[in-house]
Amino acid sequence: MTSQAHAPDGFSLKRCVLDSLFAGMIALIIFGPIAGVVLDGYSFHFEGRRLAWLVAVVMAGRFVLTAFLSTRTGVRLLSRFEADNSGVYVRPPGYKSRMRWILPLVVALAVCFPFVATKYVLTVAILGLIYVLLGLGLNIVVGLAGLLDLGYVAFYAIGAYGLALGYQYLGLGFWTMLPLAALLAAAAGALLGFPVLRMHGDYLAIVTLGFGEIIRLILNNWLTFTGGPNGISAPPPTLFGLEFGRRAKDGGIPFHEFFHLTYNPNLKFIFIYAVLLLVVLLVLFIKHRLTRMPIGRAWEALREDEIACRSMGLNHVLVKLSAFTLGASTAGIAGVFFATYQGFVNPTSFTFFESALILAIVVLGGMGSTLGVVLAAFVLTVTPELLRSFAEYRVLLFGMLMVVMMIWRPRGLIRINRSGFAVRKGVAP
């Protein structure tokens, strides 16, 4: 690790060999119990050849990497990574982002995507967009306001169960519960925000973690109302009362019969994808505007130094509550989409692991970075699906990817950047 911290003076065979030996020892410790020992019923056998190949590949890769980092190109690449990891990047005045050309192209591809994708790929994309919503909401709380929330999945559960319970007891459908779930989750966020106004850091994390577990246990134990571990069914989405199944309930007319179309079993998922895409774009626009408004600057001031924030006259109570409520409302909307997409919800979908995964999306993407969160949400949801053929090592490869990212990009995939301001004439800098 020391050889990477400073620019090397040239190729050194000794350094390459030592680094490769050290990497081989670490690989032996990591891969030995996982790839070397194979369980066979109540006994096990040792796969020495497979373990030797894995260690050899790691040592060879480390040797090549150290040798490459000794070259001029490697030194420049290493310095680029080190420069990208420090602070907020300030763009020069008048800088025009390339996103103004890339974003319309991405939106156009996203619009055409469901018409060429298979059902499996489409469902993975829907799940990715749901996690984009969750990541954007938690990014307000953790990335912008600096409030560590480990119980964020509770608001996700409120949205999902809001749709299922609202349909079962009140007959409320998808479109009615979409805004109501956001309001319910926002109210729960405000309710959580009041008791934790004076807490910081680890104490805040413990309280929010307890809140998430309280919600999960209520859903799991209130059998007569929520169905307990058995869960509860959620209604499918409709368009002006038209359902997307082959046969509509209660004597209605299905969507494909009303428009004289051939029945397509993917219509439901195409519709969910289209509405979810519009909601994600709307949330992205709103968050983009908020970060450039006084409330967004107040969140960042609270994250950097709460004492300085309060000394400037900002009401830290309102700043914290606004972060909790807006972040929670986004999770409530995501919960509605998850419930109607699954058609069924139960408490096992809202464990602490989900909160940890959403927090990993925020950290991996970059604290406060909107584009980084969007990319990280798809990386952390699509990558496990792509690694299904490596089922035995999927979690190991996933963990190694996270470790590598945190070493090379500790600030996340894309860090926060701000546009610089040119000093006006006659004004002192």
DAVEN-V38329 format. One record per residue. N is the residue number from 0. RES is the residue in one letter. SS is DSSP state (hx for helix, st for strand, lp for the rest). Layout:
{{N	RES	SS} {N	RES	SS}}
This chain:
{{0	M	lp} {1	T	hx} {2	S	hx} {3	Q	hx} {4	A	hx} {5	H	lp} {6	A	lp} {7	P	lp} {8	D	lp} {9	G	lp} {10	F	lp} {11	S	lp} {12	L	hx} {13	K	hx} {14	R	hx} {15	C	hx} {16	V	hx} {17	L	hx} {18	D	hx} {19	S	hx} {20	L	hx} {21	F	hx} {22	A	hx} {23	G	hx} {24	M	hx} {25	I	hx} {26	A	hx} {27	L	hx} {28	I	hx} {29	I	hx} {30	F	hx} {31	G	hx} {32	P	hx} {33	I	hx} {34	A	hx} {35	G	hx} {36	V	st} {37	V	st} {38	L	st} {39	D	st} {40	G	lp} {41	Y	lp} {42	S	st} {43	F	st} {44	H	st} {45	F	st} {46	E	lp} {47	G	hx} {48	R	hx} {49	R	hx} {50	L	hx} {51	A	hx} {52	W	hx} {53	L	hx} {54	V	hx} {55	A	hx} {56	V	hx} {57	V	hx} {58	M	hx} {59	A	hx} {60	G	hx} {61	R	hx} {62	F	hx} {63	V	hx} {64	L	hx} {65	T	hx} {66	A	hx} {67	F	hx} {68	L	hx} {69	S	lp} {70	T	lp} {71	R	hx} {72	T	hx} {73	G	hx} {74	V	hx} {75	R	hx} {76	L	hx} {77	L	hx} {78	S	hx} {79	R	hx} {80	F	hx} {81	E	hx} {82	A	hx} {83	D	hx} {84	N	lp} {85	S	lp} {86	G	lp} {87	V	lp} {88	Y	st} {89	V	st} {90	R	st} {91	P	lp} {92	P	lp} {93	G	lp} {94	Y	lp} {95	K	lp} {96	S	lp} {97	R	lp} {98	M	hx} {99	R	hx} {100	W	hx} {101	I	hx} {102	L	hx} {103	P	hx} {104	L	hx} {105	V	hx} {106	V	hx} {107	A	hx} {108	L	hx} {109	A	hx} {110	V	hx} {111	C	hx} {112	F	hx} {113	P	lp} {114	F	lp} {115	V	lp} {116	A	lp} {117	T	lp} {118	K	hx} {119	Y	hx} {120	V	hx} {121	L	hx} {122	T	hx} {123	V	hx} {124	A	hx} {125	I	hx} {126	L	hx} {127	G	hx} {128	L	hx} {129	I	hx} {130	Y	hx} {131	V	hx} {132	L	hx} {133	L	hx} {134	G	hx} {135	L	hx} {136	G	hx} {137	L	hx} {138	N	hx} {139	I	hx} {140	V	hx} {141	V	hx} {142	G	hx} {143	L	hx} {144	A	lp} {145	G	lp} {146	L	lp} {147	L	lp} {148	D	lp} {149	L	lp} {150	G	lp} {151	Y	lp} {152	V	hx} {153	A	hx} {154	F	hx} {155	Y	hx} {156	A	hx} {157	I	hx} {158	G	hx} {159	A	hx} {160	Y	hx} {161	G	hx} {162	L	hx} {163	A	hx} {164	L	hx} {165	G	hx} {166	Y	hx} {167	Q	hx} {168	Y	hx} {169	L	hx} {170	G	lp} {171	L	lp} {172	G	lp} {173	F	hx} {174	W	hx} {175	T	hx} {176	M	hx} {177	L	hx} {178	P	hx} {179	L	hx} {180	A	hx} {181	A	hx} {182	L	hx} {183	L	hx} {184	A	hx} {185	A	hx} {186	A	hx} {187	A	hx} {188	G	hx} {189	A	hx} {190	L	hx} {191	L	hx} {192	G	hx} {193	F	hx} {194	P	hx} {195	V	lp} {196	L	lp} {197	R	lp} {198	M	lp} {199	H	lp} {200	G	hx} {201	D	hx} {202	Y	hx} {203	L	hx} {204	A	hx} {205	I	hx} {206	V	hx} {207	T	hx} {208	L	hx} {209	G	hx} {210	F	hx} {211	G	hx} {212	E	hx} {213	I	hx} {214	I	hx} {215	R	hx} {216	L	hx} {217	I	hx} {218	L	hx} {219	N	hx} {220	N	hx} {221	W	lp} {222	L	hx} {223	T	hx} {224	F	hx} {225	T	hx} {226	G	lp} {227	G	hx} {228	P	hx} {229	N	hx} {230	G	lp} {231	I	st} {232	S	st} {233	A	lp} {234	P	lp} {235	P	lp} {236	P	lp} {237	T	lp} {238	L	st} {239	F	lp} {240	G	lp} {241	L	st} {242	E	st} {243	F	lp} {244	G	lp} {245	R	lp} {246	R	lp} {247	A	lp} {248	K	hx} {249	D	hx} {250	G	hx} {251	G	lp} {252	I	lp} {253	P	st} {254	F	hx} {255	H	hx} {256	E	hx} {257	F	hx} {258	F	lp} {259	H	lp} {260	L	lp} {261	T	lp} {262	Y	lp} {263	N	lp} {264	P	lp} {265	N	lp} {266	L	hx} {267	K	hx} {268	F	hx} {269	I	hx} {270	F	hx} {271	I	hx} {272	Y	hx} {273	A	hx} {274	V	hx} {275	L	hx} {276	L	hx} {277	L	hx} {278	V	hx} {279	V	hx} {280	L	hx} {281	L	hx} {282	V	hx} {283	L	hx} {284	F	hx} {285	I	hx} {286	K	hx} {287	H	hx} {288	R	hx} {289	L	hx} {290	T	hx} {291	R	lp} {292	M	lp} {293	P	hx} {294	I	hx} {295	G	hx} {296	R	hx} {297	A	hx} {298	W	hx} {299	E	hx} {300	A	hx} {301	L	hx} {302	R	hx} {303	E	hx} {304	D	lp} {305	E	hx} {306	I	hx} {307	A	hx} {308	C	hx} {309	R	hx} {310	S	hx} {311	M	lp} {312	G	lp} {313	L	lp} {314	N	lp} {315	H	hx} {316	V	hx} {317	L	hx} {318	V	hx} {319	K	hx} {320	L	hx} {321	S	hx} {322	A	hx} {323	F	hx} {324	T	hx} {325	L	hx} {326	G	hx} {327	A	hx} {328	S	hx} {329	T	hx} {330	A	hx} {331	G	hx} {332	I	hx} {333	A	hx} {334	G	hx} {335	V	hx} {336	F	hx} {337	F	hx} {338	A	hx} {339	T	hx} {340	Y	hx} {341	Q	hx} {342	G	lp} {343	F	st} {344	V	st} {345	N	lp} {346	P	hx} {347	T	hx} {348	S	hx} {349	F	lp} {350	T	lp} {351	F	hx} {352	F	hx} {353	E	hx} {354	S	hx} {355	A	hx} {356	L	hx} {357	I	hx} {358	L	hx} {359	A	hx} {360	I	hx} {361	V	hx} {362	V	hx} {363	L	hx} {364	G	hx} {365	G	lp} {366	M	lp} {367	G	lp} {368	S	lp} {369	T	hx} {370	L	hx} {371	G	hx} {372	V	hx} {373	V	hx} {374	L	hx} {375	A	hx} {376	A	hx} {377	F	hx} {378	V	hx} {379	L	hx} {380	T	hx} {381	V	hx} {382	T	hx} {383	P	hx} {384	E	hx} {385	L	hx} {386	L	lp} {387	R	hx} {388	S	hx} {389	F	hx} {390	A	lp} {391	E	lp} {392	Y	lp} {393	R	hx} {394	V	hx} {395	L	hx} {396	L	hx} {397	F	hx} {398	G	hx} {399	M	hx} {400	L	hx} {401	M	hx} {402	V	hx} {403	V	hx} {404	M	hx} {405	M	hx} {406	I	hx} {407	W	hx} {408	R	lp} {409	P	lp} {410	R	lp} {411	G	lp} {412	L	lp} {413	I	lp} {414	R	lp} {415	I	lp} {416	N	st} {417	R	st} {418	S	st} {419	G	lp} {420	F	lp} {421	A	lp} {422	V	lp} {423	R	lp} {424	K	lp} {425	G	lp} {426	V	lp} {427	A	lp} {428	P	lp}}
